[in-house]
């Protein structure tokens, strides 16, 4: 009997000890999850709810910041393209100097874009994008009133510096915080980018007329948008710990609660053939884009189209990217090979340039539509950056390499167009050059669209 009682007591003590240990482990788990002490049952339930609400609002703020930043990545360029003739007359620029001016964007993107990953590691990507919006605002305010071509170029470079670092970090932010929605989020900010580009192209001339017809306020007014875009990024400057990934299970690249993962050695990115193919593809599509933004309105004006209509035609080219920039990344992210999309976009470009060469006025609206479709190679390139690397660090390296190298490749294009135009006295040779560049763009785009990652190739 005594033995049975002892056995019962032992079992009771064991169960009590087990329950106590379970409570201790549960409390410790709750503290680890919530970051606070295990309180009453109600308190334990409220903390995760509050944390989830805070994270949801922070994620919404991040999405708003991405959209507003994307809206400001091209108006500094397309607004100048719409008023290029007035700026040339006002500053006394020759055709060659104007060509140099249209080559400044890719030059700045190549020089400053390569610094973006290092700045992001030190200050956080949100802080760098916020500083980029400040630089764009300052550059656009100063540029029209700097006095002389040198000051105009310097202020333009300041604005483009802000655009450059933001360009590189957009795919990085999307990959890090929305790893399971790369296609849709890339489409969202690409759509915002295309919308900002087209609005600036279409509205610059009417806004300039409304402000008295002087080109200076017509350019300076575009500083309002980046000033507004600064606001949603301010919390990410004050708080380096940015929001946790929206899809946490696969978000190993971001770490828990936005913490940085363990440092990995940098990839030898130059050993990857896919990285080189993507860089050349990026460079060729950027060449076409900056020739279009810098010269297309002038091409239409010299063909006999009014300044206002030429601005609208440029806007049509850009506005085509609004719906397609959302659709193309979503479709591309579902395909193992993006080559067919590259081919379709390239053929549209060839058809548009052919029409522009033979009937620039008669079919102007049709050519603008075709060239607008062709210009959607940019969101496709951004999508492939996110798909050709497995990790956030890999995307950061690939984005910086592809964009910086690509923009270096694109520098001679707008300048060469200006030189050809000045020496030939017409647009035949420049249009032939633009058409010829579509062929290698298709080839390298198909190579970049193959289903492989730079991590695998760089490790060989």
N, C-alpha and C positions, 0 to 999 in steps of 0.2 A: 504493500500500500504506500509506504513512504517513498518507494522507488517511483511509483506512478505519479505521486504528487510532485516529486522532484522533476520528473520528466515534463509534467504539465507546466511547472514554473519555468523550466528551461525554454519550452516552446513559446510561452507568453513573453518572456524576456527577449527571445529572438525576434518575434513579430514586432514588439515595441521598438527594438533597436533598428529593425529594417525600416519601419515607418518613419522613425526619426531621421535615418540616413536618407530616405527618399525625400523627406521635407527639406533637408539641408541641400541635397542635390538640386531639387526643384527651385529652391530659393536662389541658389548660386546660378542656375541656368537663367532664371528670370532677370537677375542682376546683370548677367552677361548680355542678355538680349536687349534690355531696356536701358542699360547704363546707369541704373539707380538701385536703391535698396528694395528688397522685397517687402512690400507693405501689406496692408489689408487687401482682401480679394478685389475690392472695387478699385483700389489704387493701382494694382497690378494690371487690371484690364484697361484703365484709362491711359497709361503711359504709351503702350503700343499704338492705341488709337490716335493719340496726339502725334506720335512720331509719324504714323502713316499719313495723317493729314498734312503735316508739315512737308513731308517728302513729296506729296502730290502737288502742293502749291509750288514747291521749289522746282519740280519738273516742268510745270506749266510756265513758270517764269523763264526757265531755260529755253523752252520751245519758243516763247515770245522773243527772247533775246536772239536766238538763231535766225528767226524770220526777219526781225528788224535789221540785224547785221547784214543778212543776205540782200536786203533791199538796197543797201548802200555800197555794194561791191562793184557797180558799173556806172551809176549816174555821173561820176566825175569824168568818165571817158566819153559816154554818149552825148552828154550835154555839150561837151567841147566839139564833138563831131558835127553836131547840128549847127554850130556857130563858127565853124572853122574859117570860113571865108571872111567873116567880120573880124575875127581875132587876127588873122593874117594881115588884113588891111590896117587894123588898129596898131599892131606891133611892128609892121613893116617886114613880115616874114617872106622869104622866098619859098618856092615849092620844095626845095631840098630841106630847108629848115623846118617847114611844116611836116615833111616826112619824118624828120628826126623827132619832132614833137609826138607824132603818132607811134614812134618806136619807144618812147619813154615808158609806157605801161609795162610791156614785157620785160624791159631792162630792170625796172624797179622790182617787179615780181620775182625775177631771178635772183637779184642781189639780196633783197630783204626777206624773201620767202624762205630761204635756206636757214635763216636765224630763228624761225618760228619754233621748231621743236625744242631748241635749247632754252629759249625764253619761257616756253610753256613749262618745262621741267623746273625752272627756277621760281617762276611767279604764279604758275597755274594757268591753264588755257583761258579761263574766264577773264582773268586780269589782263592777259595779253590782248584778247579781243576787245575788251573795254578800252584799253589804251589805243588800239587801232582805230576805234570809232572817234576818239578824241583827235587823233592825228588827221583823220579824214576831214573832220569839222574845221580844224585850224587851217589845213591846206586849202579848202574850198573858200574859206573866208578871205584868206590872204591873196590867193592866186590872181583874181581880177585886178587888184589894186597894188600889186607888187612893183609895177613900173618897169618896163623893158622886158625883153625876151628872157634874159637870165633869171630875173626874179620870178617870172611866170613859170619857167621850167622848174625852179627850186621849190616853189609852193606846190606845183603839181606833183613833184617827187615826194613831198611830205604826205600828201593825201594818198598817193599810191603806196607808200610804205605801210600805212595803216591797212589798206586793202590787201597788200601782199601777205601779211602775217595772218589776217583773218581768212584769206583764201586757203592757206595751208591748214589751218586749225579746224575749219568746219568739218571735213571728213573725220578728223581725229576725235572731235567732240561727239559726233554722231556714232562712230564705232564704239567709243568708250561707254557712253551713257544709254545708247539705244542699240545694243548689239544684235538684237533679234528683229530690228526694224530698219536696217540699213537702207533698203530700197525705198521705203515710204518716207523716211526722214530726209534722205538725200533728195528725193523728189520734191519734198516740201520746200526745202531751202533753195533748191534749183529753180523751182517755180517762182519763189519770192525774188530771187536774183534776176530772172528773166523779166518779171513784172517791173521791177525797179529800172532795169535797162530800157525797156520799151517806153515807160512813162517819161523818162528823161528825154528820150529821143523825140517823142511826139509833142511834149509840152514845152520844151525849151524855147522854141521860136515864139509861140503864142504868149508865153509868160514874159519873154523879153519885150515883146511889143506892148504888153500891158504895163510894163514897168518903165516905159518911155522910149523903148527902141534901142537902148544902149546895151552892148554885150556884157559889160561888167556886172550889173545887177542880175542879168539873165543867167550868169554862171554862179554868182555868189548865193543865189537863193537856194541852191541845192545843199547848202551847209545845214539847213534846218533838219533834214532827215537823219544824218549821222548824229546830230546833237541829241535827238530823241532816242536814238538807238543806244546811247551810252547808259541810259537809266536802268534797264533791266539787268545789266551786267555789273552794276555797282555792288550788289550783295556778294558777288563772287570775287570781288576784289578784297572786300573786308573779311570774307571767310574763305580760306584756301580749301577747306574741305567741301568739295562740290557735291551735288546730289548723287545718290547711289544710282547705279544703272537701272533703267526702267524694267529690264528683263533680267533679273538677277541670276538665274541658274546658269546661264551661259556667259555671264559677264565677268569671267575670270580676269579679263584684262583690266577692269576697273578696280578690283578689290572690293572688300566689304565696306559699305557706307562711304564709298568714294575714296577709300584709302589706296595709296599706290601699291601695286604688287611689288614683289621682289625684283630688284634690278636685274635685267638680263643684258648680256653683252650685245652691242650694236651689231646688226646684220651687215655682212659685206655685200651691200645692196648692188654694187656694180658688177657682181658676178652673176646676177640674175638677168637672163635674156628677156624675161617678161617685163622686168622693171625698165629695161632699155626700150623695149617695144612700146610700153605705155608712155615713157617719157617722150619719145619721138611722136607718137600719136597726139599726145597733149600739145607738143610744140606746133604741129601742123594745124591742128584745129584752132589753136590760139592765134596762129598767123592769119588764118581766114577770118577769125572773129575780130581781130584788131584792125585788119584792113577794112572790114565791113564797118566797124564802129567809127573809124577815123576818116574813111574816104567815100563810103557808099552814098551818103547824102550829096557829096560834091559831084560824084559820077552822075547822079540823076539830075542835078542842077545844070551841069554842063551839057546834058543831053536835051535840055529845053524845059525841064520841069521846074515849077516855081519852088521857092525856098520852103514854103509851108508844106507843099505836097511832098517834097523830097524828105522833109522831116517825118511826115506820116508814113512814107514808104520804108524809111529806116525803122520806124516804130513797128510796122507790120513784121519786118524781119525779126525784130526782137520779141514781139508779143507772141509769135508762134511758139516761143520757148516756154510760155506760161503753162498751157495745158500739157504740152509734150514733155516738159521738164519734170512733170509729176508722173506722167504715164511711163516714159522710157525707163527710168530707174526701177520702177516696180516690175516691168516686164523683164528687164535685163537681169534683175536679181533672181528671177525664177528660171533662167536659162543657164545650162552648163557652159554654153559658148555664146559670146556676144557678137560673133562675126557677122551673122545675118543682119543685125541692126546696123553695124558699121557700114555694110554694103549698101543698104537702103539709103542711109543718110548721105553717103558719098555720091550715089547716083543722082539724088536730088540736087546736090551741089553742082555737079557737072551740067545737068539740064538748066539750072538757073543761070550759070555763067554763060552757057551757050546762048540762051535767050537774051541776056544782057548785052552780049557782043553783037548779035544780029538785029535785034529790035528793042533797044533800050527803053523807048517811050511807049510804043504800041502795046507791049505786053508787060509793062512795068509792074503791075500789081501781081501778075502770075509769077514773075521772076522773084519778086519779094517774098511770096509765099514759099517757093521752092528753096530759096536761100535761108529762109527762116527755119525750115525743117532741117536743112543741112547743119545749121549752127547748133542744133541740139546734140552735136557730138560732145559738147562740154559737160552736160550732166551725165552723159554716158561714161565719159572719162572719169568723172568723180566717183561714179558707182563702181567702176572697175577697180579704182584705187582701194575701195573698201572690201572688194571681193577677192583681190589678189594677195591679201595678207590675212593671216589667221588671228593675230594679236593686235592689241591697241598700239604697242610699241612698233610692230611691223608696219601698221598703217601710217603711223607718224613718219617713219623713215621713208616709206614708199611715197607718201604724199609730198614730203619735202623734196625728195629726189626727182620725182616725175614732174612736179610743177616748176621747180627751179631750173632743171635741165630743159624742160619743155619751153619755158619762157625765154631762156637763152637762145634756143633754136629759132624762136619766133621773132627775135629782135630785127633781123635784116628785112623781113617781109614788108612792113609798112614803109620803111625807109626806101627800099628798092622800088616800091610802087610810086612814091613821090618823085624819085629820080627818073624813072621811065616816063612818067607823065610829063615832067618838065622838058625832057630831051626829045620826046616823040611828038609832043603837042596834042596828044589825044589819049583815050583810054583803051585803045585796042590791045596794046602790049601788056598793060597791067592786068586786064581781064584775062588775057591768055595765060599769064603767069599764075593767076589765082586758080584758073581751071586746071592747069597742069599739076599744081600741088595737091589736088584732090586724089590723084592716083596713088602716090606713096602713102597718103593718109589712110586710104582703104586697106592697103597691104599691111601696114604696121598695126592698124586697128584690129584686123583679123588675128594677127599674131598675139596681140595683147589680150584678146578676148578668150584665149584658150583656158580651160579649167585647170589651173595650177596656182601654186602660191610661191611668193618670193622667198619665204623661209626655207622651203624645200630646195629651191635652186641655189640659194646663197650658201647652203650647207654642203653642197657637192664639192 
